[in-house]
Amino acid sequence: MTFKQIKYFQALSKNLNLRSCAKELNITQAALSLAIFELEKNLNVKLFDRNSKFLSLNEKGKVFLKQISPLIFEFERIQKQMQDDNFYELSMKVSQNIGIYLLCGVLDKKDDNIKLDLTLDNSKNIIKSVLEKEIDLGVIEGICKDKDLRKIKICDDELIIVSKNYFNKDFFIDELKNFKWLSREKGSGAREVFLNALPKDVDLKLIYELNSTAMIKELVKKGNFLAVLPKFSVKEELENKKLFQIRLKNFKISRELFVIYHKSKEPNKKFINFCEFLIKQIQREF
């Protein structure tokens, strides 16, 4: 069964005259008859009642027409989009922190002709999706060493330790090891950078691993927990004194934010322009 056969069937179901329908389609009557015959053969069912004077859709034909009509409409819509030079569609995953705390002020400024299929995930899963070519583009936090990926640096970012309590002193990191800690889940860029930065002899009391920065912040506000989070994700809480930064001695945690895509991808002008737009807008949010 081919799309051409289905289109010919749709046309004939409206016209119900082989000769005039073939003329409308700019094909021979024999070509139209053969297409309908092959379609019925593939479906193993007759779609028209025939006599010497006219054609009419039978019950099977009516059901088939009803089912294919929205599919034809959708296919033609997609075809028009593919032929429209202004239309562009991208699938993209961004880290949860970037998506929630930085991108919300960016997306309403993008070109309306660019359609984004956007998902939030952690950095490890985003890298995996780009490597497996499930998505066009990723925006991640922290470590990315895979040789099959192209990386474009967005900016540097600082991770800070937060508490609901204000401490009028600076701490060495090992002085905090007996506090109760919250962390993002395995695969989170912030988590990986922080754990890699810790001295080997410092073992923190990790109570919960959570896949939500928002939930971590709420738990820190209401409990006696510490957590390490991107500074941009707690900007409002620091300003309103709902959370406080714990100052550290000789220990600063920073990482990089990247746009990534697969090396095998051939970026066209629209793709490059969108990446540049994304990078500039996120930089402005800082």
C-alpha positions in Angstrom: 0.0 0.0 0.0 1.5 3.3 -1.1 0.7 6.9 -0.2 -0.1 7.5 -3.9 -2.6 4.7 -4.0 -4.3 6.2 -0.9 -4.4 9.7 -2.4 -5.9 8.2 -5.6 -8.5 6.4 -3.5 -9.4 9.6 -1.7 -9.8 11.5 -5.0 -12.0 8.7 -6.5 -14.2 8.4 -3.4 -15.1 12.1 -4.0 -15.5 12.0 -7.7 -16.8 8.4 -8.2 -16.1 8.6 -12.0 -12.9 7.0 -13.3 -12.5 9.1 -16.4 -13.0 12.5 -14.8 -11.1 11.6 -11.7 -8.1 10.5 -13.8 -8.3 13.8 -15.7 -8.2 15.7 -12.4 -5.2 13.7 -11.2 -3.5 14.2 -14.6 -3.0 10.4 -15.1 -4.5 7.9 -17.5 -7.7 6.0 -16.6 -5.8 2.8 -16.8 -3.2 4.0 -14.2 -6.0 5.0 -11.8 -7.8 1.7 -12.2 -4.5 -0.2 -11.6 -3.7 1.8 -8.5 -7.1 1.1 -7.0 -6.9 -2.5 -7.9 -3.5 -2.9 -6.2 -4.8 -1.1 -3.1 -7.8 -3.4 -2.8 -5.5 -6.4 -3.4 -3.1 -5.3 -0.6 -6.0 -4.7 1.8 -7.7 -7.9 0.7 -11.0 -6.1 0.5 -13.2 -4.3 -2.1 -13.7 -0.6 -1.4 -16.2 0.2 -4.1 -19.4 -1.3 -5.4 -19.2 -1.3 -9.2 -21.7 -1.6 -12.0 -21.6 -0.6 -15.7 -22.8 2.9 -15.0 -21.2 4.2 -11.7 -19.0 3.6 -8.7 -20.1 3.9 -5.1 -18.2 3.5 -1.8 -19.2 0.4 0.0 -19.2 0.0 3.8 -15.5 -1.0 3.9 -14.6 1.9 1.6 -16.4 4.4 3.9 -14.6 3.1 7.0 -11.2 3.2 5.2 -11.9 6.8 3.9 -12.7 7.9 7.5 -9.5 6.4 8.9 -7.1 7.7 6.2 -8.4 11.3 5.9 -6.7 12.6 9.1 -3.5 10.7 8.1 -3.5 12.4 4.7 -4.1 15.8 6.3 -1.2 15.3 8.7 1.2 14.0 6.0 0.4 17.0 3.8 1.0 19.3 6.8 4.4 17.8 7.4 5.2 18.0 3.7 4.4 21.7 3.7 6.6 22.2 6.7 9.5 20.4 5.1 9.2 22.6 2.1 9.0 25.8 4.2 12.5 27.3 4.5 11.4 29.3 7.5 10.2 26.3 9.6 12.8 24.5 11.7 12.3 21.8 14.4 14.8 20.7 17.1 14.7 18.1 19.8 16.6 19.3 22.9 17.3 18.2 26.5 18.6 20.6 29.1 19.7 19.9 32.7 17.0 20.6 35.3 18.7 23.5 36.9 19.4 25.3 33.6 15.9 24.5 32.3 14.1 25.7 35.4 16.3 28.6 36.6 17.8 30.0 33.4 15.8 29.0 30.3 12.4 30.3 31.4 13.4 33.8 30.6 14.9 32.8 27.3 12.3 30.6 25.5 9.8 33.4 24.8 12.6 35.3 22.9 13.3 32.5 20.4 12.3 32.6 16.8 8.6 31.5 16.5 9.5 29.5 13.4 11.7 27.2 15.5 9.7 24.4 17.1 11.4 22.9 20.2 10.8 19.5 21.5 12.2 20.2 25.0 12.8 17.9 27.9 14.4 18.3 31.3 16.9 15.6 32.4 20.2 15.2 34.3 23.5 15.7 32.5 24.4 12.0 32.3 21.2 11.1 30.6 21.5 14.1 28.2 25.0 13.1 27.1 23.7 9.5 26.5 20.8 10.9 24.4 23.1 13.0 22.3 25.5 10.1 21.8 22.7 7.8 20.7 21.3 10.5 18.4 17.9 10.6 20.1 18.1 14.4 20.3 19.8 17.2 18.3 21.1 19.3 21.1 21.8 19.2 24.8 22.6 21.7 27.5 24.6 20.3 30.4 26.4 21.2 33.6 29.9 20.0 34.5 32.0 17.1 33.2 31.8 15.9 29.6 34.8 14.1 28.0 33.3 12.0 25.3 35.2 12.4 22.0 32.1 11.9 19.8 30.6 15.1 21.1 31.1 18.7 20.2 31.1 21.1 23.1 30.5 24.8 23.1 31.2 26.5 26.5 28.4 28.8 27.7 30.0 30.1 30.9 31.5 29.2 34.3 29.2 28.5 37.2 29.8 28.4 40.9 28.4 25.7 43.3 27.8 26.8 46.8 26.8 25.1 50.1 23.5 26.4 51.6 21.8 26.1 54.9 18.7 27.6 56.6 21.1 29.0 59.3 23.5 31.9 59.1 27.0 31.1 60.3 29.3 34.0 61.2 32.4 32.1 60.3 34.2 30.3 57.5 34.6 26.6 57.5 37.1 24.1 56.1 35.1 21.5 54.1 36.1 18.7 56.5 34.4 20.6 59.4 31.1 20.0 57.7 31.3 16.3 57.3 29.1 15.6 60.4 26.2 17.6 59.1 23.3 15.9 57.3 23.6 16.4 53.6 21.2 16.3 50.6 22.3 15.6 47.1 20.9 15.4 43.6 20.7 12.0 42.1 23.5 10.1 40.4 24.1 11.5 36.9 23.5 15.1 38.0 26.2 17.5 36.8 26.3 19.4 40.1 26.6 16.2 42.2 29.5 14.8 40.1 31.5 18.0 40.1 31.1 18.4 43.9 32.0 14.8 44.8 35.0 14.9 42.5 36.2 18.1 44.2 36.0 16.7 47.7 39.3 15.6 49.4 39.5 11.8 49.5 39.5 11.7 53.3 36.2 13.6 53.5 33.1 11.4 53.7 29.8 13.2 54.0 26.7 12.0 55.7 24.4 11.8 52.7 20.8 11.4 53.9 18.8 11.7 50.7 19.5 11.7 46.9 16.7 13.6 45.1 16.1 14.4 41.4 14.6 17.8 42.2 16.6 20.9 43.1 13.3 22.6 44.2 12.6 19.8 46.7 16.2 20.0 48.0 15.8 23.7 48.7 12.5 23.1 50.5 14.0 20.4 52.7 17.0 22.6 53.6 14.7 25.5 54.5 12.7 23.2 56.9 15.3 20.9 58.2 18.8 20.7 59.5 20.4 19.8 56.2 23.2 21.2 54.0 23.2 20.9 50.3 25.5 22.0 47.4 23.6 23.8 44.6 24.3 26.0 41.7 24.4 29.6 42.9 22.0 30.7 40.2 19.4 28.3 41.5 19.3 29.8 44.9 19.6 33.5 43.9 16.2 34.4 45.1 16.4 32.5 48.4 19.8 34.2 49.2 18.4 37.6 48.5 15.3 37.0 50.7 17.5 35.4 53.4 15.5 32.2 53.3 18.8 30.4 52.7 22.4 31.3 53.6 25.6 30.5 51.9 28.2 28.7 54.0 31.6 30.3 53.3 34.5 27.9 52.8 38.2 28.2 53.4 40.5 27.1 50.6 37.7 25.3 48.8 35.8 26.7 45.8 33.7 24.6 43.5 33.2 25.7 39.9 32.1 24.0 36.8 31.3 24.8 33.2 28.0 24.8 31.3 28.0 23.5 27.8 25.9 23.2 24.7 26.6 19.7 23.2 25.8 17.9 19.9 27.1 14.9 18.1 30.1 15.3 15.9 28.4 13.5 13.0 25.7 16.2 12.9 26.2 18.7 10.1 25.0 22.0 11.6 23.2 24.2 9.2 22.8 28.0 9.5 19.6 27.8 11.5 21.2 25.3 14.0 24.2 27.5 14.5 22.1 30.6 14.9 20.0 28.9 17.5 23.0 27.7 19.5 24.5 31.2 19.4 21.1 32.7 20.5 20.9 30.1 23.4 24.4 30.8 24.6 24.0 34.6 24.6 20.6 34.5 26.3 21.8 32.1 29.1 24.9 34.3 29.6 22.6 37.3 30.1 20.6 35.5 32.7 23.9 35.3 34.8 
